Amino acid sequence: MEFTLIDGKTKFQFPVKPEELTISRSKGYETINMLEYGEFDFAQGEKVKEITFSSFFPKEYDASYCMYEPLPDPRVAMNMLNTFLVSKKPLRFIITNTGVNVPVYLISHNTTFRGGESGDIYFDITLRTWRDSKVEKVGGAPSASKSGSRTDLKTSSKTYTVKSGDSLSKIAKLELGSSSKWNEIYKHNVKTIGSDPNRIKPGQKLVMP
């Protein structure tokens, strides 16, 4: 099993196979908070995968764990990772004998020098899978429906923030077109305002009917 990063014509194989590799997968979602109704989650598809593993660049060859020889100088190998880190083009990450063959960005790596192991360089590395930003539209109807649904949610939860000198009748005049509709605002905000509709406070957020 070989671990390899490819940048165009540059191929870099890690000299020591990691003991383990972690691939993190998760689903994206957006949370919308509707006053009086609580939170609602809307799925947004799969997030970018993260691949993490640890290994080291040995100074001396040891057949018990080294994948090939001659070994790259540890400092040269680490500089290669630095080059990958600043690259603005995706790399290709391949693990032979597995299904892992994906475009990635190298987004971070941490270096460790250990006493008593002069010349060896240990590292932790994190890759994130890359995908084209172009999104294929199928029919167009689902996107329109989704957009329409979110617009409805935002409209139904329209709020007004109370300012100094405001009253319910004044707010009703500004927001609903008639000061006589103050009672409709009060009915929607009894819990926020309290038992006295004349005692509204600056900073309170009122739900509009």
C-alpha positions as CSV (number, residue, x, y, z in Angstrom):
1,M,0.0,0.0,0.0
2,E,1.6,3.3,-1.2
3,F,0.6,6.8,-0.1
4,T,1.3,9.3,-2.9
5,L,0.6,13.0,-3.7
6,I,0.9,14.1,-7.3
7,D,1.2,17.7,-8.4
8,G,1.2,17.7,-12.2
9,K,4.4,15.9,-13.2
10,T,5.7,15.9,-9.7
11,K,5.1,12.6,-7.8
12,F,5.8,12.3,-4.1
13,Q,5.5,9.0,-2.3
14,F,5.6,9.0,1.5
15,P,8.6,6.9,2.6
16,V,6.8,5.5,5.7
17,K,3.3,4.2,5.6
18,P,1.0,5.8,8.2
19,E,-0.3,3.5,10.9
20,E,-3.8,4.8,10.4
21,L,-5.7,7.3,8.2
22,T,-8.9,9.1,9.1
23,I,-11.5,10.3,6.5
24,S,-14.1,12.6,8.0
25,R,-17.5,12.9,6.3
26,S,-20.5,15.0,7.3
27,K,-23.6,16.6,5.9
28,G,-24.1,20.3,5.7
29,Y,-27.2,22.0,6.9
30,E,-28.7,25.5,7.5
31,T,-30.7,26.3,10.6
32,I,-33.5,28.9,10.4
33,N,-35.0,30.2,13.6
34,M,-38.7,31.1,13.4
35,L,-40.0,33.1,16.3
36,E,-42.7,31.2,18.2
37,Y,-42.0,28.0,16.3
38,G,-38.3,27.3,17.1
39,E,-35.5,26.0,14.9
40,F,-35.8,24.2,11.6
41,D,-32.9,22.4,9.8
42,F,-32.5,22.3,6.0
43,A,-30.1,19.8,4.5
44,Q,-27.5,21.2,2.1
45,G,-25.7,18.1,0.9
46,E,-22.4,16.5,1.7
47,K,-19.6,18.6,3.1
48,V,-16.0,18.4,1.8
49,K,-14.2,15.3,3.2
50,E,-11.1,15.8,5.4
51,I,-8.3,13.2,5.3
52,T,-5.8,13.2,8.2
53,F,-2.8,11.0,9.0
54,S,0.6,11.1,10.7
55,S,4.0,9.7,9.8
56,F,7.6,10.7,9.6
57,F,10.5,11.2,7.3
58,P,13.4,9.0,8.5
59,K,17.0,10.0,8.1
60,E,18.3,6.4,7.8
61,Y,16.8,3.6,5.8
62,D,15.2,0.7,7.7
63,A,13.7,-2.2,5.7
64,S,11.2,-2.9,8.5
65,Y,9.2,0.2,7.8
66,C,10.6,2.2,4.9
67,M,8.7,1.8,1.6
68,Y,11.7,2.4,-0.8
69,E,15.2,3.6,-1.1
70,P,17.1,5.8,-1.5
71,L,15.1,7.9,0.9
72,P,14.6,11.6,0.3
73,D,16.4,13.9,2.8
74,P,13.8,14.7,5.5
75,R,14.3,18.5,5.1
76,V,13.8,18.2,1.3
77,A,10.7,16.1,1.9
78,M,9.3,18.6,4.3
79,N,10.0,21.5,1.9
80,M,8.0,19.5,-0.7
81,L,5.0,19.5,1.6
82,N,5.4,23.2,2.1
83,T,5.3,23.6,-1.7
84,F,2.1,21.6,-1.8
85,L,0.7,23.7,1.0
86,V,1.0,27.0,-0.8
87,S,-0.1,25.6,-4.2
88,K,-3.3,27.0,-5.5
89,K,-4.0,24.0,-7.7
90,P,-5.5,20.7,-6.4
91,L,-3.2,17.7,-6.0
92,R,-4.1,14.1,-6.5
93,F,-4.0,11.8,-3.5
94,I,-3.7,8.1,-4.2
95,I,-3.5,5.1,-1.9
96,T,-2.8,1.9,-3.9
97,N,-5.0,-1.1,-3.4
98,T,-7.9,1.0,-2.0
99,G,-10.6,3.2,-3.6
100,V,-8.8,6.4,-2.6
101,N,-7.9,8.4,-5.7
102,V,-9.1,11.9,-5.2
103,P,-8.2,15.5,-6.0
104,V,-7.3,17.4,-2.7
105,Y,-5.8,20.5,-1.2
106,L,-3.1,20.1,1.4
107,I,-4.4,22.6,4.0
108,S,-2.2,22.0,7.0
109,H,0.8,20.1,8.4
110,N,2.5,20.2,11.7
111,T,6.2,19.3,12.2
112,T,7.7,17.6,15.3
113,F,11.4,17.0,16.1
114,R,12.1,14.4,18.8
115,G,15.1,14.3,21.0
116,G,17.2,11.2,20.5
117,E,16.1,10.8,16.9
118,S,18.4,13.3,15.3
119,G,17.5,13.9,11.6
120,D,14.1,12.3,11.7
121,I,11.1,14.7,11.1
122,Y,7.6,13.7,12.2
123,F,4.5,15.3,10.9
124,D,0.7,15.4,11.0
125,I,-1.1,16.3,7.7
126,T,-4.6,17.3,6.7
127,L,-6.1,17.1,3.2
128,R,-9.5,18.3,2.0
129,T,-11.1,16.9,-1.1
130,W,-11.6,19.3,-3.9
131,R,-14.6,19.4,-6.3
132,D,-15.5,21.6,-9.2
133,S,-17.6,24.6,-8.2
134,K,-19.8,24.1,-11.2
135,V,-23.2,22.7,-10.1
136,E,-25.3,20.9,-12.6
137,K,-29.0,21.9,-12.6
138,V,-31.5,19.1,-13.2
139,G,-34.7,20.5,-14.6
140,G,-34.5,23.7,-12.5
141,A,-37.7,23.1,-10.7
142,P,-36.2,21.8,-7.4
143,S,-34.0,24.9,-7.1
144,A,-37.0,27.2,-7.7
145,S,-39.0,25.3,-5.1
146,K,-36.3,25.5,-2.5
147,S,-35.7,29.2,-3.1
148,G,-39.5,29.8,-2.8
149,S,-39.7,27.9,0.4
150,R,-37.0,29.9,2.1
151,T,-38.5,33.2,0.9
152,D,-41.8,32.2,2.5
153,L,-40.1,31.3,5.8
154,K,-38.4,34.7,6.0
155,T,-41.6,36.5,5.1
156,S,-43.6,34.7,7.9
157,S,-41.0,35.7,10.5
158,K,-40.7,39.4,9.8
159,T,-39.8,41.3,12.9
160,Y,-39.6,44.9,14.1
161,T,-37.1,46.2,16.7
162,V,-38.6,48.7,19.1
163,K,-37.0,52.1,19.2
164,S,-37.0,54.8,21.8
165,G,-40.3,56.7,21.6
166,D,-42.2,53.9,19.9
167,S,-45.7,52.8,20.7
168,L,-47.7,49.9,19.4
169,S,-50.0,52.3,17.5
170,K,-47.0,54.1,15.9
171,I,-45.5,50.8,14.9
172,A,-48.8,49.6,13.5
173,K,-49.1,52.8,11.4
174,L,-45.5,52.3,10.0
175,E,-45.6,48.6,9.4
176,L,-49.3,47.8,8.8
177,G,-50.6,51.1,7.5
178,S,-53.1,51.7,10.3
179,S,-52.6,52.7,13.9
180,S,-55.8,50.8,14.8
181,K,-54.0,47.5,14.1
182,W,-51.9,47.8,17.2
183,N,-53.9,45.1,18.9
184,E,-52.9,42.6,16.2
185,I,-49.2,43.3,17.0
186,Y,-49.9,42.9,20.7
187,K,-51.6,39.5,20.2
188,H,-48.6,38.2,18.4
189,N,-46.2,39.4,21.1
190,V,-47.9,39.0,24.5
191,K,-45.1,36.9,25.9
192,T,-42.5,39.5,24.9
193,I,-44.4,42.7,25.9
194,G,-46.2,41.4,29.0
195,S,-49.6,42.3,30.4
196,D,-49.5,46.0,29.6
197,P,-49.4,46.8,25.9
198,N,-48.2,50.3,26.6
199,R,-45.0,49.2,28.2
200,I,-42.8,48.2,25.3
201,K,-39.1,48.7,25.6
202,P,-36.4,49.7,23.1
203,G,-34.5,46.7,21.7
204,Q,-37.5,44.3,21.9
205,K,-38.1,42.4,18.7
206,L,-41.7,42.1,17.8
207,V,-43.2,39.7,15.3
208,M,-45.4,41.4,12.7
209,P,-48.7,39.8,11.9
